[in-house]
Amino acid sequence: MADGTSHDTRTLTRQDYLSDEVYELERQRIFHAGWMLAARADRLAAGNRTVVDLAGESVLLTRDLKGRLHAFANVCRHRGARLCDGRSDTAQGSLMCPYHAWTYALDGQLVATPHLDDEQVDKAALPLWAYHVREWQGFVFVSMAKDPPAFDAWMEVHCAELLSLARFQFGGLRVGAITTCDIAANWKIVVENYQECLHCTRVHPELVELVPLYRTGWVTDSERDDGGVALARGHSMASDAVDLPLLPGIGGADAADANSYYGGTIFPNGFIDVTGTCAIVSTLFPKGPHLTTMTMEFMFAPTTIEAPAFDPTPVVEFNELVATQDNLVCERVQQGVSSRAFEHGVLTEKDALVIAFTKHYLAARGPLG
């Protein structure tokens, strides 16, 4: 290249981060054509529902009274009104449109149309528009594609790092705390920041005290083949050692797992972070090329959460601190790539995971135009 860089050592371009046209291609070819991480299943008890925004599509997740999980367009079949806002933690068994009171069972079937009898409305022909939904170890994935890619094969291609951590038995964990924030940055900038630690010494002084390897700028330990890095103290990501029980299956022969941190990307819109006592799933909800909402769900063993003295505050506060530090620099990158001078950045050997993500993203998105 004329600027002395090759395609393997270049970041994405200004257009990739800022363009509405690129974001629309991402919606068509990535977010709405494959599978997206949507929620943790244990937050949805029988009779409950929640709403998630998946790259501009309002999706209604329900668990019917028989415990079956469903995903629907959050749209009434009558006149197109939005059905639900937010979340319900109360078993209701039905969904009523606030416009004309058309009512649906949690499996999507239309069950009531006030002032209109069966001769005027064929209820059986008007269920909610359904999306595809799959649950893997308690993670809920949704596809809005008419014919989505086979889920297991898709996971092997896009979620290999999550699959490699399956030994932590995520399906048996429960959410003990939740935080949400908005980041004024493109979702890809948030992912790229997660993939490298050249910024860690300057941006995360507390984190490098806990994970000494990060002082070197590397995110993986070349002397380990399991992807883990050693924690300097304790079994959790917190400013001080936290007296919480280990996750199920950790201990004994798995002593290394108890004193290590493992991380992985869930393409396109999530991360998983695991220590001896807690697993954290961070889900990204893109709101356009300039804004991303992130939800962090802190997962523990059920017996840990049920204990009278359970207090996740130190773990939550430490990870919120690190996230806030990350979010600020991501927003600075968003501001910087908006400059007319920026065409692309430069990647180095220690940005290997950023390079891998860039290649993966471009292959999934395909060419512009």
C-alpha positions, 0 to 999 in steps of 0.5 A, a space after each residue: 500500500 502507498 501508506 506502508 501498510 497492508 490490508 492485514 495491518 489496517 483497521 476498518 475505514 472511516 466509512 465502516 464506522 460512520 456510514 448509515 449505508 454500511 450500518 444498513 448492510 450490517 442489518 441486512 447481512 449480519 444482524 438480521 440474516 444470522 443469529 443475535 444474542 438476545 438475553 439470558 433465559 433464566 431472566 424469563 420465567 413462565 408467564 413472563 415476557 421481555 422486549 429487546 431491540 435487535 439492531 432496530 427490530 423490536 423483538 418480543 421474547 416470551 415464555 409460555 405457561 408450559 415453559 416454552 420460549 418464543 420470539 415474535 415481532 413486537 407488532 399487533 396483527 390488527 393495525 400494527 401498533 407496538 404491543 409491549 414496552 420493557 419487561 414483565 416479571 409478573 406471570 400474566 399468560 397473555 399480551 394485550 395490545 394497548 390500542 384495540 385490546 387484541 389479546 394474544 397468548 404467550 405462544 403468539 396465538 390470537 385469543 380475543 378481539 373485543 367488539 369483533 366476533 369469529 365471523 369478522 376475524 379469523 383468529 387462527 389465521 392471525 398469530 403474532 409474526 414469529 422469529 426463530 429462537 434457540 437456547 444454548 446453555 442458557 443463552 437465548 439467540 434470535 434469528 429474524 431470517 426467513 431461513 436462518 443458517 443452521 444454528 449449530 453450524 453457525 455457532 461453530 463459525 461465529 461463537 467458537 470462543 464461547 463453545 470452548 468455555 462450555 465446561 463452565 456449565 453456563 446453563 446452570 448459572 443464574 443472573 444475580 445482577 444487571 447493569 446497562 449503559 449507552 456508549 456513543 460509539 459504533 458497535 465495532 469500536 466496542 468489540 475492537 477495544 475488547 480484543 486488545 490490551 495495548 490500552 490497558 496500562 494507561 486506561 485500566 490501572 486497577 485491571 492490570 493490578 489484577 491481571 499482570 499479563 495485561 501490563 505487557 499489552 498482550 491479551 493471551 498468555 503464550 505459555 498457556 494453551 487454554 486461553 486463560 490468564 492468571 489472576 494476581 489474587 482471589 478468584 474474581 474480577 474485583 478490587 479486593 478478594 471476594 468471598 464467593 463460592 466457586 462456579 460449579 465444576 471448578 476446583 480440585 483438578 481444575 485449580 487453574 480455572 479457579 485462579 484464571 480469567 477467560 474471555 471470548 467474543 460472541 459474534 456479532 454482539 456479545 462478550 463472555 468473561 469468566 473467573 472462578 466465581 462469576 461469569 459475565 455476559 455483555 450484550 451489545 445492542 447497536 442503535 445505529 452507527 454512532 450509538 451502542 447500548 450494552 447490558 452486562 449480566 452477572 451470573 453465579 451459581 444458584 446456591 450462591 445467589 440464594 445464600 443470605 449473605 450474597 452480595 455481588 456489589 464488589 464484582 459489579 462495581 469493579 467491572 462497571 469501573 473497567 467498562 466505564 473506562 473502556 466506554 470513554 476511550 471508545 467514544 474518543 475513537 468514535 470522535 476521532 474516526 469522524 475526522 475528515 483526515 481519518 481513512 484507516 488506522 494501523 494494527 500491530 502484532 499485539 492487535 492480532 485479535 482485532 485483525 481476526 475480528 476485522 477479517 471475520 466482520 468483512 467476510 460476514 458483511 461482504 463488499 459494499 455497493 
